[in-house]
Amino acid sequence: MQLKVLKSKLHLATITRSDLYYHGSLTIDPDLMEAVGLLPYESILVSNVATGLQAETYTLPGPRGSGAIELNGAMARLGAVGDRIIVMAFAQIDAAEVDDHRPRVVALDSKNRIVERIDYPPVGRAAEAPVHSGPDPWAGTE
């Protein structure tokens, strides 16, 4: 049996650019992609925190170190520059792998800098609370 589980998450990313007439995708700074194990062209679900709107697209690496989070093509209708979004990728894994699976999750500040790494326990110990390392990402928005 295969199960769909959270693989990667960028929490509270800030949209830095929007281009309705680009071909599509979400451009992401490669440093952020690597922090959570996202690959170029990987399928992702994007959710606007303020509106609850969600859409599926794929990742496209942008300039390294730029903090880029850019909505392209139809995705540009999901939100505006400055909106906070959640970027999630999921994986299909065998039931036998579930107990040891850990998602890779980071929280970002308003400039898309990593302010917290959230160390979720493996699924087999999911009743335990996640361990947060870093300040509250909601506190002190710039």
N, C-alpha and C positions, 0 to 999 in steps of 0.2 A: 504494500500500500504506500502511496505517495501522499505527503502532506505539504500544504503551502504554508510557509512560516515567514515571519519578518527576517530579512537578511541584513538590510542597511537602512539607516534613517538619518537625515539631516533635519534637526528640529529647529524651527523658528528661523529658517533662512530668510533673508531679505531680498526681494526682487530688486536687481540693480539696473535692468534694462529690459525693454520689451520691443519686439520687432514683428509686427503683424505680417509683413510681406516676406519674411524669411521662410525657408522650407519646412520648418517645424522643429521640435525638440526643446530640450531645456539645456542651455549652455551652463556648465558648472566649472569652477576653478578646479583643476586637477588635484590640487592639494586637498580639497574637500572630498573629492571623489575617492582618493586614496585613503583618507582617514576612516571611511566607512566601507571600503571595498567595492565601490561602484566601478563598473567597466564602461568604456566608451560604447555607445549604442545599446546599452542595457535598458530594458523596459523598466519604467518607474511609474509610480502613482504620485501625483502632486496634489496637495490639498491647501486651499487658501484658509488660513486660520480665522480671518474676519468674516468671510462669507460662507464657508463650508463647501464651496465649489470644489470639485475634484475632477481630474482628467488624467488619462494615461498617455505617456509619450516615451521618449528615450533620451538618454544622456548624450551630450556632445561636449567634449573637453574644450574649455576656453583658455585664456591666458593664465599661466601658472602664477600664483601669488596675487591675483587680481581681486579675489573675493567674488568673482562673477557668478551671478544667478540670473540668467536671462531667459525670459519667455519668448519663444519663437513661433511664428506661424499662428495657427489657431489657438495655441497655448496662450498667446498674448491676451486673449479674452478672459483668461482665468483671474487676472489681477493687474494691479498697477505698480509702477516703481514705488518702492517703500513698503509694500504689503509684505506680511510675514507668511511664509508657506512651510509646509512639511513635505519632504521628499522621501519616499519610501520605495524600497525594492524588496521583492519577495523571492523565495527559493522553493523549489520542489525538492523535498528530501525523503529518503526512505524512512519508514516508521522506526527502523532500528537505529537511525542516526538522531532521532528527535531528542532523546534524553541529554545528549551532549551539545546540542545546538545553542549558540549564543549570537544574538543579533549584535551588529556593530552600530552604535548610536552616539552621535555628538549633538550638543546644543550649541547654537551660534548666537552671537550678539548682533546688533543692528548693522554692523559692518562686515558680517559673515566671517568673523574670527571665532575659532573654537574656544568656548568658555567652559565647556563641561564635557567630559566623557562619561557616558552612563554605562556602567558595567552590569548588564542584566545577568542574573544567574542562568545556568543552563536550564532548558525546559524541564528537565527532570527535577529541578529544585525551584521551579517557578513560584512557589508559594512564598519564597524568601523575597524581601524587598530588594529592588535594584540598588546598587551602590553608586552614589553620585560623587564625582570628583570635580569640584569647581563651584563657582558662585551660581546663584539662582539666575537663569538666563532672562527671567522676566523682570528682575530688579534693575533699576537704574538704566533704562533705555536711553540712548543718547539722543 
